[in-house]
Amino acid sequence: MPVLGGTREAVNAVAPSAASLRIVDAHHHLWDTERNYHPWLRDDPPIPFRYGSYEAIRRPYLPADYERDASPRVIEASVYVETEWDHRDPTGEMDYVAELIATSGRPSVAVAQAWLDRVDVPAVLESHAARGFVRSVRHKPRANPGPRDAAPGGMTDPAWRAGFARLTPLGLHFDLQTPWWHLHEAVKLAGDYPSTMIVLNHTGLPADRSAEGIAAWRAAMGALAKAPNVMVKISGIGQRGEAWTVAANRDIVLTTIDLFGVERCMFASNFPVDGLCASFSTIFDGFAAIVAMLNHDEQVALFNRNARRVYAIGVDNARA
């Protein structure tokens, strides 16, 4: 079990308020379903979803909604992550984000959509890299439905890897969302492309909380943690039909920090998606309670500094 300084008992079951922490939210979404086309949010029937019904978020979620949910926390900066926008128009989403930044100041930077195995990927990546606010791209690689299916996943596909190889020359990171049973492929990817920063999304998706499931997740995360060019977002750890609690998520958070180290982890809301599981306050107060034994500098790293560093927040990387 993770110890983190040998003082797990110092973590209180009741969370202290996180309202005083100045947060850089490393992963959230915004969308206008009345104006823009997101197939999963507009088409019927709804797709199968890991949190069950997501009817509550099939509506516009704009900067004002995000600010309301985050209140009273001070969100100093935030990272917009692609929203499964119309796959035919990945650059159109960044046009929309540019408009959001100009009109509301939110988000600060973005992770753009890019289909790495498509023939148009060179032009799409060049367009993303030319924008001063795009820091990374995401394309969820093909994944098997469960760990017992040993078929190769999308990270082994030569066309996908050829697209991935284009990221570093353009100054782009890669945000990886894949279940833990494909992390062995991410280990090889990180080793083959050591100059490319990979940011693992949602803690490797540890949905199976059985002893067997957690042991397998931990082993996969431990192998990936050996790759120095991998960071991890501690987010997206809600469970279908279960309340988000400190008790339910403490070991996931502490194990991840133990494996990757404080300087390679970032807390994030995944709002509005994780709003299906808990309020913004519940999640961030929970994170604060879980790491209450850490010193102030370590907490600042997890809640703020690491995301600023990884996503170069406050730096204009425009190439146009």
Secondary structure, DSSP 8 states (H G I E B T S, - for coil): ---TTT-GGGS-SS----TTSEEEEEEE--B-TTTS--HHHHSSS----TTS--GGGSS-B-HHHHHHHHTTSEEEEEEEE-----TT-HHHHHHHHHHHHHHH---SEEEEE--TTSTTHHHHHHHHHTSTTEEEEE------SSTT-----GGG-HHHHHHHTTTGGGT-EEEE---GGGHHHHHHHHHHSTTS-EEE-GGG-----SHHHHHHHHHHHHHHHT-TTEEEEE-----TTS---HHHHHHHHHHHHHHH-GGGEEE---BTGGGGTS-HHHHHHHHHHHTTTS-HHHHHIIIIIHHHHHTTTT------
